[in-house]
Amino acid sequence: MNDLTIGFIGFGLIGGSIARAIKEIHPSFTLLSYNYSKGNMGKSLENALKNHVLDSVYDDLQEGFSSCDIIFLCAPVLSNITYLKQLKDIIKPSCIITDVGSVKGNIHIAVEEIGLKHNFIGGHPMAGSEKTGFENSNSKLLENAYYILTPTDETPASTTEMLYQLVQSIGAIPLVLDYKEHDNITAAISHLPHLIATSLVNLVKDSDDSEEYMRTLAAGGFKDITRIASSSPVMWQDICLTNTESIQYFLDKYITSLKEISHALEEKNERYIYDLFDTAGQYRDSIPNKSTGILAKVYEIYIDIYDEAGTIATVATLLASNQISIKNIGIIHNREFQQGVLRIEFYEEKVLLKAVELLKKYRYTVYER
């Protein structure tokens, strides 16, 4: 790749992280962003300029984006589609337009209607954080994370290869898929699990009694498997309304499988019930654990501690004095499915590994999941 000019429309966590990674690996590239507020530049863009992540910020799309080789659409889905219409008569013929949305069908349909199939490659970086905004962006956010690319049937192979190489160069793992296949995959392994976790939490909430014993005993395994239910309701409302067909397809299949399980329980079908858990266990254990998948990873450990005053404070102080930030910490009262009394959660893997090494050095028994 020669020196490229790359534009960003929307500059939050994902856009900022992509820009940071590109600038770190390709310092000669020119990076610019669109200031949608027209003159009243926000702190995010000011900081990006100050820290040399961006080279320029433009209030007018026509002024700066006509020179772009690649444009990343990092705004909300409906806004991205609006920007597509504006960009059509601005971009040069060889410009690549890509997005970062988790649903691809709606923007591919819009691209076809607008007449930009030759220029468009859908994108879905499978990385994120509970923190938002450019101030929380990180050049390593996409490292070892899958980055799905969904070219159209008119996207030149050389164009796809160019974006593929760029994604690969910043440490992500590019994977080329058809956009319909992408939406089916995300429906099955991300969107449906979120619905299942959410409905399960609501089932328990609605089934609990006035003493709230279910809520009290839910710590541990139940809270772990329903963790993703604590996601943004606005974001998941949008996902459900934009990937509806694929979600419904897999939801119906899941409902059918639950009915089969219910029938097996009624019939006390020992073979079916055993195979149900055995097959699932083997398949889950075969899923690789090294790369970042579509669901956000949890970086947590469990350690054994004595029930003495100040024990948790001692652990927290030990970690803090070694510049190790803790995301969450607490005693596990329901330990049917995990070892360790104290659960500690971290923001990233390298911090977890540092904590494990330190705690073992001080003779703590550490259980990693």
MINUSE-912831 format. One record per residue (C-alpha): x, y negated, z negated; residue number from 1; residue in three letters. Coordinates in steps of 0.5 Angstrom, whole numbers, always signed. Layout:
<nodes>
xx / yy / zz / pos / code
X / Y / Z / NUM / ALA
...
</nodes>
This chain:
<nodes>
xx / yy / zz / pos / code
+0 / +0 / +0 / 1 / MET
+3 / -7 / +2 / 2 / ASN
+1 / -13 / -2 / 3 / ASP
-7 / -13 / -3 / 4 / LEU
-12 / -19 / -5 / 5 / THR
-17 / -16 / -10 / 6 / ILE
-23 / -19 / -12 / 7 / GLY
-28 / -18 / -18 / 8 / PHE
-35 / -20 / -19 / 9 / ILE
-36 / -19 / -26 / 10 / GLY
-30 / -19 / -31 / 11 / PHE
-32 / -15 / -37 / 12 / GLY
-29 / -9 / -40 / 13 / LEU
-29 / -5 / -34 / 14 / ILE
-27 / -10 / -29 / 15 / GLY
-22 / -13 / -34 / 16 / GLY
-19 / -6 / -35 / 17 / SER
-18 / -4 / -28 / 18 / ILE
-15 / -11 / -26 / 19 / ALA
-10 / -10 / -32 / 20 / ARG
-8 / -4 / -30 / 21 / ALA
-7 / -6 / -22 / 22 / ILE
-3 / -12 / -25 / 23 / LYS
+1 / -8 / -29 / 24 / GLU
+3 / -3 / -24 / 25 / ILE
+3 / -8 / -18 / 26 / HIS
+5 / -14 / -20 / 27 / PRO
+5 / -17 / -13 / 28 / SER
-2 / -16 / -12 / 29 / PHE
-6 / -22 / -12 / 30 / THR
-12 / -22 / -16 / 31 / LEU
-18 / -26 / -16 / 32 / LEU
-25 / -27 / -20 / 33 / SER
-32 / -30 / -18 / 34 / TYR
-34 / -35 / -23 / 35 / ASN
-42 / -34 / -23 / 36 / TYR
-43 / -40 / -28 / 37 / SER
-40 / -45 / -23 / 38 / LYS
-35 / -50 / -26 / 39 / GLY
-36 / -48 / -33 / 40 / ASN
-31 / -42 / -34 / 41 / MET
-32 / -38 / -39 / 42 / GLY
-27 / -36 / -44 / 43 / LYS
-26 / -29 / -41 / 44 / SER
-24 / -32 / -35 / 45 / LEU
-19 / -37 / -38 / 46 / GLU
-16 / -32 / -42 / 47 / ASN
-15 / -27 / -36 / 48 / ALA
-11 / -33 / -32 / 49 / LEU
-7 / -35 / -38 / 50 / LYS
-5 / -28 / -39 / 51 / ASN
-3 / -27 / -32 / 52 / HIS
-8 / -22 / -31 / 53 / VAL
-12 / -26 / -25 / 54 / LEU
-8 / -31 / -20 / 55 / ASP
-15 / -35 / -19 / 56 / SER
-22 / -36 / -20 / 57 / VAL
-27 / -39 / -15 / 58 / TYR
-34 / -42 / -16 / 59 / ASP
-35 / -41 / -9 / 60 / ASP
-35 / -34 / -6 / 61 / LEU
-34 / -36 / +1 / 62 / GLN
-28 / -40 / -2 / 63 / GLU
-24 / -34 / -4 / 64 / GLY
-27 / -28 / -2 / 65 / PHE
-26 / -28 / +5 / 66 / SER
-19 / -26 / +4 / 67 / SER
-20 / -20 / +0 / 68 / CYS
-18 / -13 / +2 / 69 / ASP
-22 / -10 / -4 / 70 / ILE
-28 / -13 / -8 / 71 / ILE
-30 / -9 / -14 / 72 / PHE
-37 / -11 / -16 / 73 / LEU
-37 / -10 / -24 / 74 / CYS
-44 / -14 / -25 / 75 / ALA
-50 / -10 / -27 / 76 / PRO
-53 / -6 / -21 / 77 / VAL
-59 / -11 / -19 / 78 / LEU
-54 / -17 / -19 / 79 / SER
-49 / -12 / -15 / 80 / ASN
-54 / -11 / -10 / 81 / ILE
-55 / -19 / -9 / 82 / THR
-48 / -20 / -8 / 83 / TYR
-47 / -15 / -3 / 84 / LEU
-52 / -19 / +1 / 85 / LYS
-48 / -25 / +0 / 86 / GLN
-41 / -22 / +2 / 87 / LEU
-44 / -19 / +8 / 88 / LYS
-42 / -25 / +12 / 89 / ASP
-36 / -27 / +8 / 90 / ILE
-32 / -21 / +8 / 91 / ILE
-27 / -19 / +14 / 92 / LYS
-28 / -13 / +18 / 93 / PRO
-23 / -9 / +14 / 94 / SER
-25 / -11 / +7 / 95 / CYS
-27 / -5 / +2 / 96 / ILE
-33 / -6 / -2 / 97 / ILE
-34 / -2 / -8 / 98 / THR
-38 / -2 / -15 / 99 / ASP
-37 / +1 / -22 / 100 / VAL
-44 / +3 / -23 / 101 / GLY
-46 / +10 / -26 / 102 / SER
-52 / +11 / -21 / 103 / VAL
-50 / +11 / -14 / 104 / LYS
-56 / +12 / -10 / 105 / GLY
-59 / +6 / -11 / 106 / ASN
-53 / +2 / -9 / 107 / ILE
-52 / +6 / -3 / 108 / HIS
-59 / +5 / +0 / 109 / ILE
-58 / -2 / -1 / 110 / ALA
-52 / -2 / +3 / 111 / VAL
-55 / +2 / +9 / 112 / GLU
-61 / -3 / +9 / 113 / GLU
-56 / -9 / +9 / 114 / ILE
-51 / -6 / +14 / 115 / GLY
-45 / -5 / +10 / 116 / LEU
-44 / +2 / +11 / 117 / LYS
-37 / +1 / +14 / 118 / HIS
-34 / -3 / +9 / 119 / ASN
-37 / +1 / +2 / 120 / PHE
-35 / +6 / -2 / 121 / ILE
-38 / +7 / -9 / 122 / GLY
-34 / +8 / -15 / 123 / GLY
-36 / +11 / -22 / 124 / HIS
-30 / +10 / -27 / 125 / PRO
-32 / +15 / -32 / 126 / MET
-29 / +11 / -38 / 127 / ALA
-32 / +6 / -43 / 128 / GLY
-32 / +4 / -50 / 129 / SER
-37 / +2 / -55 / 130 / GLU
-34 / -5 / -55 / 131 / LYS
-35 / -10 / -49 / 132 / THR
-32 / -16 / -45 / 133 / GLY
-26 / -17 / -42 / 134 / PHE
-23 / -19 / -49 / 135 / GLU
-23 / -11 / -51 / 136 / ASN
-21 / -9 / -44 / 137 / SER
-14 / -5 / -44 / 138 / ASN
-10 / -3 / -38 / 139 / SER
-10 / +5 / -41 / 140 / LYS
-17 / +5 / -41 / 141 / LEU
-18 / +9 / -34 / 142 / LEU
-11 / +13 / -36 / 143 / GLU
-13 / +21 / -34 / 144 / ASN
-20 / +19 / -33 / 145 / ALA
-24 / +22 / -27 / 146 / TYR
-26 / +16 / -22 / 147 / TYR
-31 / +18 / -17 / 148 / ILE
-31 / +15 / -10 / 149 / LEU
-37 / +16 / -6 / 150 / THR
-36 / +14 / +1 / 151 / PRO
-41 / +13 / +6 / 152 / THR
-42 / +17 / +13 / 153 / ASP
-39 / +11 / +16 / 154 / GLU
-33 / +10 / +12 / 155 / THR
-27 / +11 / +15 / 156 / PRO
-22 / +16 / +13 / 157 / ALA
-16 / +11 / +12 / 158 / SER
-21 / +6 / +8 / 159 / THR
-22 / +12 / +3 / 160 / THR
-15 / +14 / +3 / 161 / GLU
-13 / +7 / +1 / 162 / MET
-18 / +6 / -5 / 163 / LEU
-16 / +13 / -7 / 164 / TYR
-9 / +12 / -7 / 165 / GLN
-10 / +5 / -11 / 166 / LEU
-14 / +9 / -16 / 167 / VAL
-9 / +14 / -17 / 168 / GLN
-4 / +9 / -18 / 169 / SER
-7 / +6 / -24 / 170 / ILE
-7 / +13 / -28 / 171 / GLY
-14 / +15 / -26 / 172 / ALA
-16 / +22 / -23 / 173 / ILE
-20 / +20 / -16 / 174 / PRO
-25 / +25 / -14 / 175 / LEU
-29 / +24 / -8 / 176 / VAL
-36 / +26 / -8 / 177 / LEU
-43 / +25 / -4 / 178 / ASP
-47 / +20 / -7 / 179 / TYR
-53 / +25 / -8 / 180 / LYS
-48 / +30 / -11 / 181 / GLU
-45 / +25 / -16 / 182 / HIS
-52 / +23 / -18 / 183 / ASP
-54 / +30 / -19 / 184 / ASN
-48 / +32 / -23 / 185 / ILE
-49 / +26 / -28 / 186 / THR
-56 / +27 / -29 / 187 / ALA
-54 / +34 / -31 / 188 / ALA
-48 / +33 / -35 / 189 / ILE
-49 / +26 / -38 / 190 / SER
-56 / +23 / -37 / 191 / HIS
-60 / +30 / -39 / 192 / LEU
-56 / +31 / -45 / 193 / PRO
-57 / +23 / -47 / 194 / HIS
-65 / +25 / -47 / 195 / LEU
-64 / +31 / -50 / 196 / ILE
-60 / +28 / -56 / 197 / ALA
-65 / +22 / -57 / 198 / THR
-71 / +27 / -57 / 199 / SER
-68 / +31 / -62 / 200 / LEU
-67 / +26 / -66 / 201 / VAL
-74 / +23 / -66 / 202 / ASN
-77 / +30 / -67 / 203 / LEU
-73 / +31 / -73 / 204 / VAL
-75 / +23 / -75 / 205 / LYS
-82 / +25 / -74 / 206 / ASP
-82 / +32 / -77 / 207 / SER
-79 / +29 / -84 / 208 / ASP
-82 / +29 / -90 / 209 / ASP
-83 / +23 / -95 / 210 / SER
-77 / +25 / -99 / 211 / GLU
-73 / +25 / -92 / 212 / GLU
-69 / +31 / -94 / 213 / TYR
-68 / +32 / -86 / 214 / MET
-65 / +26 / -86 / 215 / ARG
-60 / +27 / -92 / 216 / THR
-58 / +34 / -90 / 217 / LEU
-57 / +32 / -82 / 218 / ALA
-50 / +30 / -83 / 219 / ALA
-45 / +34 / -80 / 220 / GLY
-47 / +39 / -74 / 221 / GLY
-53 / +35 / -73 / 222 / PHE
-50 / +28 / -73 / 223 / LYS
-44 / +31 / -68 / 224 / ASP
-49 / +34 / -63 / 225 / ILE
-53 / +28 / -63 / 226 / THR
-48 / +23 / -63 / 227 / ARG
-50 / +20 / -56 / 228 / ILE
-57 / +18 / -58 / 229 / ALA
-54 / +12 / -61 / 230 / SER
-53 / +9 / -54 / 231 / SER
-55 / +2 / -51 / 232 / SER
-63 / +3 / -50 / 233 / PRO
-62 / -2 / -45 / 234 / VAL
-57 / +1 / -41 / 235 / MET
-60 / +8 / -42 / 236 / TRP
-67 / +5 / -40 / 237 / GLN
-64 / +3 / -33 / 238 / ASP
-60 / +9 / -32 / 239 / ILE
-67 / +13 / -33 / 240 / CYS
-71 / +8 / -28 / 241 / LEU
-65 / +9 / -23 / 242 / THR
-63 / +16 / -23 / 243 / ASN
-70 / +18 / -24 / 244 / THR
-71 / +24 / -19 / 245 / GLU
-64 / +27 / -21 / 246 / SER
-66 / +27 / -28 / 247 / ILE
-73 / +30 / -27 / 248 / GLN
-70 / +36 / -23 / 249 / TYR
-66 / +38 / -29 / 250 / PHE
-70 / +36 / -34 / 251 / LEU
-76 / +41 / -31 / 252 / ASP
-70 / +46 / -31 / 253 / LYS
-68 / +45 / -38 / 254 / TYR
-76 / +45 / -40 / 255 / ILE
-76 / +52 / -36 / 256 / THR
-70 / +55 / -40 / 257 / SER
-73 / +53 / -47 / 258 / LEU
-80 / +56 / -45 / 259 / LYS
-75 / +62 / -44 / 260 / GLU
-72 / +62 / -50 / 261 / ILE
-79 / +61 / -54 / 262 / SER
-81 / +67 / -50 / 263 / HIS
-75 / +71 / -52 / 264 / ALA
-76 / +69 / -60 / 265 / LEU
-83 / +71 / -59 / 266 / GLU
-81 / +78 / -57 / 267 / GLU
-75 / +78 / -61 / 268 / LYS
-71 / +80 / -55 / 269 / ASN
-64 / +81 / -58 / 270 / GLU
-60 / +82 / -52 / 271 / ARG
-63 / +76 / -49 / 272 / TYR
-61 / +72 / -55 / 273 / ILE
-54 / +75 / -56 / 274 / TYR
-53 / +73 / -49 / 275 / ASP
-55 / +66 / -49 / 276 / LEU
-50 / +64 / -54 / 277 / PHE
-44 / +69 / -52 / 278 / ASP
-45 / +66 / -44 / 279 / THR
-45 / +59 / -47 / 280 / ALA
-40 / +59 / -52 / 281 / GLY
-35 / +62 / -46 / 282 / GLN
-37 / +57 / -41 / 283 / TYR
-36 / +51 / -46 / 284 / ARG
-29 / +54 / -48 / 285 / ASP
-27 / +54 / -41 / 286 / SER
-28 / +47 / -40 / 287 / ILE
-22 / +43 / -40 / 288 / PRO
-20 / +38 / -46 / 289 / ASN
-14 / +34 / -43 / 290 / LYS
-18 / +29 / -38 / 291 / SER
-23 / +24 / -40 / 292 / THR
-30 / +27 / -38 / 293 / GLY
-36 / +23 / -36 / 294 / ILE
-39 / +23 / -44 / 295 / LEU
-34 / +19 / -48 / 296 / ALA
-29 / +23 / -52 / 297 / LYS
-29 / +23 / -60 / 298 / VAL
-22 / +22 / -63 / 299 / TYR
-23 / +25 / -70 / 300 / GLU
-20 / +30 / -75 / 301 / ILE
-22 / +33 / -82 / 302 / TYR
-18 / +33 / -88 / 303 / ILE
-18 / +37 / -94 / 304 / ASP
-18 / +32 / -100 / 305 / ILE
-19 / +33 / -108 / 306 / TYR
-25 / +30 / -111 / 307 / ASP
-21 / +25 / -115 / 308 / GLU
-22 / +17 / -116 / 309 / ALA
-18 / +13 / -110 / 310 / GLY
-17 / +19 / -106 / 311 / THR
-20 / +16 / -100 / 312 / ILE
-17 / +9 / -101 / 313 / ALA
-10 / +13 / -102 / 314 / THR
-11 / +16 / -95 / 315 / VAL
-14 / +9 / -92 / 316 / ALA
-8 / +6 / -95 / 317 / THR
-3 / +11 / -92 / 318 / LEU
-6 / +10 / -85 / 319 / LEU
-7 / +2 / -85 / 320 / ALA
+1 / +1 / -88 / 321 / SER
+3 / +5 / -82 / 322 / ASN
-1 / +1 / -77 / 323 / GLN
-6 / +6 / -76 / 324 / ILE
-13 / +3 / -74 / 325 / SER
-19 / +7 / -77 / 326 / ILE
-26 / +7 / -73 / 327 / LYS
-30 / +11 / -78 / 328 / ASN
-29 / +15 / -85 / 329 / ILE
-33 / +19 / -90 / 330 / GLY
-34 / +25 / -94 / 331 / ILE
-38 / +31 / -90 / 332 / ILE
-43 / +34 / -95 / 333 / HIS
-46 / +39 / -90 / 334 / ASN
-40 / +43 / -88 / 335 / ARG
-43 / +49 / -85 / 336 / GLU
-40 / +48 / -78 / 337 / PHE
-33 / +45 / -80 / 338 / GLN
-27 / +45 / -84 / 339 / GLN
-25 / +39 / -88 / 340 / GLY
-28 / +35 / -93 / 341 / VAL
-26 / +28 / -90 / 342 / LEU
-28 / +26 / -83 / 343 / ARG
-24 / +20 / -80 / 344 / ILE
-25 / +18 / -73 / 345 / GLU
-20 / +14 / -69 / 346 / PHE
-21 / +9 / -63 / 347 / TYR
-16 / +13 / -58 / 348 / GLU
-12 / +19 / -57 / 349 / GLU
-5 / +17 / -59 / 350 / LYS
-7 / +14 / -65 / 351 / VAL
-10 / +20 / -67 / 352 / LEU
-4 / +24 / -66 / 353 / LEU
+0 / +19 / -70 / 354 / LYS
-5 / +20 / -76 / 355 / ALA
-4 / +27 / -75 / 356 / VAL
+3 / +27 / -75 / 357 / GLU
+3 / +22 / -81 / 358 / LEU
-2 / +26 / -85 / 359 / LEU
+2 / +33 / -84 / 360 / LYS
+8 / +29 / -87 / 361 / LYS
+5 / +28 / -93 / 362 / TYR
+2 / +35 / -94 / 363 / ARG
-5 / +34 / -92 / 364 / TYR
-8 / +40 / -89 / 365 / THR
-11 / +37 / -82 / 366 / VAL
-16 / +40 / -78 / 367 / TYR
-17 / +38 / -71 / 368 / GLU
-23 / +39 / -66 / 369 / ARG
</nodes>
